[in-house]
């Protein structure tokens, strides 16, 4: 039977078939061919949809009937990306957003209200802290921060009005590892939701829902795309929670564009092999840096002397592609290293095929106060590298150019 005459059964989304492995879901999941019998996923670039009659239009707008209404919140290409990612994470439903920060914002706005309390790890992404501290608190939501790895601090930080525990693991940029299973137990005992930013690992290396998390959040801009092309975010969890987030997106509009969703769909197809290659390169680079005379400390959970190494081995299938290292000295020495590389890209993005290098204290975490950076362990001598897919010899040689100048 040719592709053009496949039965409807063969055109059903693979995501619905639990027997498939993740690598297959990443390529086949969440998509049903149209009447054109296309092999690659179609891109639906339309703002709205036409109804056969006024009665059907009314039923769609009232949610009496499911289907496409308006691309701010229903689009076939976006839905395919959502279904594929949900299948890979092992969640009931995913909701796509316009960026990773839009995903985090949507979680907070949809699920919390004035008088609620968020308990958050200190070393989340700098923009996450700025959003919580500068804007979310305006709506009467309290926020306090604790050390990611201090379970006693998490326990003591829970209040009667705590409704959400939020962390990222591994953390950015220090690669600290949260005990996801333990934090999930604490959150359930407190009647709070447990949200995990899984950006660094992706579902290929870590599936927080399996460790008890209620919600997983992604910046699709990073590894899910993998080539630095588009902005996007996603939230994954139970259908009950996700429907509340859909409601916020429908009203507020921070949704993913169909074109970006199509790019991310294609990114998911190669995610598994890319994450394996990123991890292999990062592990070799971390070992090399750990033995370099001009490097005082390397922060990468794949190193056996990292305090979170055993926990990362338990929760993750590999250690990922992001590491940080400290050089002897301060900002001047760190900038000297960065400014004398020739191949690495000086940019705050990560998860790209191209290796990126950045000074966190003055870029990704530059809007934090000195005290907040100190709490997160981000010193002026710290450099973060998101290891790409170039030959590792060339990555080392380029870093050597900078390290030899200090």
C-alpha positions in Angstrom: 0.0 0.0 0.0 1.5 3.4 -1.0 1.7 6.4 1.3 -1.0 8.1 -0.7 -3.5 5.3 0.0 -2.7 4.5 3.6 -5.6 3.5 5.8 -6.9 5.9 8.4 -5.5 3.6 11.1 -2.0 4.1 9.8 -2.5 7.8 9.9 -3.3 8.0 13.6 -0.8 9.8 15.9 1.8 7.5 17.2 1.7 9.4 20.5 -1.4 7.4 21.3 0.4 4.1 21.2 2.1 3.6 24.5 4.2 0.7 23.2 6.5 2.9 21.2 9.9 3.9 22.6 10.8 7.6 23.1 13.1 7.7 20.1 10.2 6.7 17.9 7.8 9.1 19.6 10.2 11.9 18.9 9.9 11.2 15.2 6.4 9.8 14.7 4.4 11.0 17.7 1.7 13.6 17.8 0.9 13.9 14.1 -1.9 12.7 11.8 -1.4 13.1 8.1 -3.9 15.3 6.2 -5.8 14.3 3.1 -2.7 15.3 1.1 -0.8 12.3 2.6 2.3 14.4 3.2 5.4 12.6 4.7 6.8 15.5 6.6 4.5 17.4 9.0 2.4 20.1 7.4 2.6 23.7 8.5 -0.7 25.4 9.1 -0.1 29.2 8.7 -3.6 30.5 9.2 -4.9 32.9 11.8 -8.5 31.5 11.8 -10.7 28.7 10.6 -14.0 28.5 8.6 -17.1 26.9 9.9 -19.8 25.2 7.8 -22.6 27.1 9.5 -23.4 29.4 12.4 -24.6 26.6 14.7 -21.2 24.8 14.4 -19.3 28.0 15.0 -21.3 28.7 18.2 -20.6 25.1 19.4 -16.9 25.5 18.8 -16.6 28.9 20.5 -18.5 27.5 23.5 -16.3 24.4 23.7 -19.3 22.2 23.1 -17.3 20.9 20.1 -13.6 20.4 20.0 -11.6 21.7 17.1 -9.8 24.6 15.6 -11.2 28.1 16.4 -8.5 30.7 16.3 -4.7 30.1 16.1 -4.0 32.0 19.3 -5.0 28.8 21.1 -5.8 26.1 18.5 -3.6 25.3 15.6 -2.9 21.8 14.1 0.9 22.4 13.9 1.2 23.7 17.4 -1.0 20.8 18.6 1.3 18.3 16.9 4.3 19.7 18.8 2.3 19.6 22.1 1.3 16.0 21.6 4.7 14.9 20.7 6.4 16.6 23.6 3.8 15.3 26.1 4.4 11.8 24.8 8.1 12.2 25.3 7.8 13.6 28.8 5.2 11.0 29.8 2.6 13.7 30.5 -1.1 13.7 29.7 -1.0 17.1 27.9 1.5 19.8 26.9 0.7 23.5 26.2 3.0 25.5 23.9 3.9 29.1 24.6 5.7 31.9 22.9 8.9 31.5 25.0 10.3 29.7 28.0 9.5 32.8 30.2 6.0 32.8 28.9 5.6 29.2 30.0 6.7 30.0 33.5 4.5 33.1 33.6 1.5 31.1 32.4 2.0 28.5 35.2 2.0 31.2 37.8 -0.9 33.3 36.4 -3.1 30.3 35.8 -2.6 28.3 38.9 -1.9 30.8 41.7 -3.8 33.7 43.2 -3.3 36.6 45.7 -2.2 35.3 49.1 -0.5 32.2 47.7 3.2 31.5 48.3 5.9 30.2 46.0 9.0 28.4 47.4 11.7 28.6 44.8 15.3 27.5 44.6 17.8 30.3 44.7 19.7 29.4 41.5 16.9 29.5 38.9 17.4 31.4 35.7 18.0 35.1 36.4 14.9 36.2 34.4 12.7 33.9 36.5 13.8 35.6 39.7 13.3 39.1 38.1 9.8 38.1 37.0 8.8 36.7 40.4 10.4 39.5 42.4 9.4 42.5 40.3 6.1 41.5 38.8 4.4 38.5 40.3 4.6 40.0 43.8 2.5 42.9 42.6 -0.4 40.5 42.4 -0.1 39.5 46.1 1.9 36.3 45.6 4.7 35.8 48.1 8.0 34.4 47.0 10.9 33.0 49.1 14.1 31.3 48.0 16.0 28.4 49.4 19.1 26.4 48.5 18.3 23.8 45.8 20.1 21.0 47.5 19.1 21.7 51.2 16.1 19.6 51.9 15.8 20.9 55.4 15.6 24.5 54.0 12.8 23.4 51.7 11.0 21.8 54.6 11.3 24.8 56.8 10.4 27.2 54.0 7.0 25.7 53.5 4.2 27.9 54.8 0.5 27.3 55.3 -0.1 29.3 52.1 2.6 27.5 50.0 1.0 26.5 46.8 4.0 25.8 44.6 7.6 24.5 44.8 9.6 25.6 41.8 13.1 24.5 40.8 15.4 23.8 37.9 17.7 20.8 37.8 20.5 20.8 36.8 20.6 24.5 37.8 21.8 27.4 35.7 24.7 27.9 35.7 26.1 25.9 38.7 24.8 22.5 37.7 23.4 21.7 41.1 21.1 18.8 41.3 17.7 18.7 43.1 16.4 15.6 44.8 13.3 15.5 42.7 11.7 12.5 44.5 12.2 14.1 47.9 10.9 17.5 46.8 7.9 15.8 45.3 7.1 14.2 48.6 7.4 17.5 50.4 5.1 19.3 48.0 2.4 16.6 48.2 2.5 16.7 52.0 2.1 20.4 51.8 -0.7 20.2 49.2 1.4 22.3 46.8 2.3 21.8 43.2 5.9 20.8 42.3 7.2 22.5 39.1 10.5 21.5 37.5 12.3 23.4 34.8 13.7 20.5 32.6 15.4 22.8 30.1 19.0 21.5 30.6 18.1 17.8 30.4 15.1 17.6 28.1 12.9 14.5 28.3 15.8 12.5 26.7 17.9 12.7 29.8 15.4 13.3 32.6 11.6 12.9 33.0 10.6 14.8 36.2 7.0 13.6 36.1 8.3 10.1 36.8 9.9 11.4 40.0 6.7 12.9 41.2 6.7 16.4 39.7 3.3 17.8 38.8 4.5 20.1 36.0 7.5 20.3 33.7 8.4 23.5 32.0 10.7 24.0 29.0 12.3 26.8 27.0 11.9 25.2 23.6 14.3 27.8 22.4 17.2 25.7 23.8 17.7 22.0 23.1 14.2 21.2 21.8 15.1 23.4 18.8 18.8 22.8 18.9 19.9 25.2 16.3 19.1 28.6 17.7 16.4 29.4 15.3 13.1 30.2 17.2 11.7 31.2 20.5 9.2 29.0 22.3 8.3 27.4 25.5 6.1 24.5 26.8 4.4 23.3 29.9 3.6 19.6 30.5 1.5 17.9 33.1 -2.0 16.5 33.8 -4.9 17.5 31.6 -6.6 19.0 34.6 -3.7 21.5 35.2 -3.0 22.1 31.5 -6.6 23.1 30.8 -6.2 25.9 33.3 -3.1 27.1 31.5 -4.9 26.8 28.2 -7.5 29.1 29.6 -4.9 31.7 30.5 -3.3 31.5 27.1 -6.6 31.9 25.4 -7.3 35.1 27.2 -3.8 36.6 27.5 -2.2 35.3 24.2 1.4 34.3 24.9 1.1 31.4 22.5 3.4 29.7 20.1 3.3 30.5 16.4 2.7 27.7 13.9 5.9 28.3 12.1 7.9 28.0 15.4 6.0 24.9 16.3 6.9 23.3 13.0 10.6 24.1 13.6 10.4 22.5 17.1 8.7 19.4 15.7 11.6 18.9 13.4 14.0 19.6 16.3 12.5 16.9 18.4 13.3 14.3 15.7 17.0 14.7 16.4 16.9 15.5 20.1 18.0 12.1 21.3 21.1 11.8 19.2 22.0 15.5 19.8 21.7 15.2 23.6 23.9 12.2 23.6 26.5 14.0 21.5 26.2 17.2 23.7 26.7 15.1 26.8 29.8 13.3 25.4 31.5 16.5 24.4 30.7 18.2 27.7 32.0 15.3 29.7 35.3 15.4 27.9 35.6 19.1 28.1 34.8 19.1 31.8 37.6 16.6 32.5 40.0 18.6 30.4 39.1 21.8 32.3 39.3 20.1 35.6 43.0 19.3 34.9 43.8 22.8 33.5 46.3 24.8 35.6 44.4 28.1 35.0 41.0 26.7 36.1 40.2 26.7 39.8 36.9 24.8 39.7 34.6 23.1 37.3 30.9 22.8 37.9 29.5 19.7 36.0 27.5 16.9 37.6 29.2 14.4 35.3 32.5 14.8 37.3 32.7 12.2 40.1 33.7 14.9 42.7 30.6 16.9 42.0 28.4 16.8 45.1 25.3 16.0 43.0 27.0 13.3 40.9 25.3 10.3 42.4 21.9 11.9 42.4 22.3 12.9 38.8 23.2 9.4 37.9 20.0 8.2 39.6 17.7 10.8 38.0 19.3 11.3 34.6 20.4 9.0 31.8 23.4 11.4 31.1 24.8 14.7 32.4 23.9 17.1 29.6 25.8 19.7 27.7 26.1 22.7 30.0 29.0 23.3 32.4 30.6 26.3 34.2 34.1 26.9 35.4 35.9 29.4 37.6 39.3 30.9 36.7 41.8 32.3 39.2 41.0 36.0 39.6 37.8 37.9 38.9 35.9 39.6 36.1 39.0 40.8 34.3 40.4 37.3 34.0 37.0 35.8 33.0 36.5 38.4 30.3 40.1 37.9 29.1 39.3 34.2 28.5 36.1 34.9 26.7 37.4 37.8 24.6 40.4 35.7 23.3 38.4 32.8 22.0 37.8 32.8 18.2 35.4 30.0 17.5 33.0 29.9 20.4 29.9 32.1 20.2 29.6 34.8 22.8 25.9 34.7 23.4 23.6 33.9 26.3 21.6 31.3 24.5 22.3 27.6 25.0 21.3 24.2 23.6 22.7 25.0 20.2 24.8 22.9 17.8 27.3 25.8 18.1 29.2 26.0 21.4 28.3 29.2 23.3 30.3 31.0 26.1 29.1 33.7 28.4 29.9 35.5 31.7 26.8 34.9 33.8 27.4 37.6 36.4 27.1 40.4 33.8 24.7 38.8 31.3 22.2 36.0 32.1 22.2 36.8 35.9 23.2 40.5 35.5 19.9 41.9 36.7 20.2 40.1 40.0 21.6 42.0 43.0 25.1 41.2 44.3 23.5 39.4 47.2 21.3 37.3 45.0 24.2 36.3 42.8 26.3 35.5 45.8 23.5 33.3 47.1 23.4 31.4 43.8 27.2 31.0 43.8 27.7 33.1 40.7 31.1 34.8 41.1 32.8 37.3 38.8 35.3 34.7 37.8 32.6 32.2 36.5 32.3 31.3 32.9 29.4 29.2 31.5 29.8 27.0 28.4 27.0 25.2 26.6 29.0 22.6 24.7 28.0 22.2 21.1 28.5 19.6 18.5 31.8 20.8 17.0 34.8 18.5 17.2 35.9 18.5 20.9 39.5 19.1 19.8 38.6 22.4 18.3 36.5 23.5 21.3 39.5 22.8 23.6 41.9 24.6 21.3 39.7 27.6 21.2 39.4 27.8 25.0 43.1 27.4 25.3 43.6 30.6 23.3 41.7 32.4 26.1 43.1 30.5 29.1 46.7 31.1 28.0 46.1 34.9 28.3 45.5 34.9 32.0 
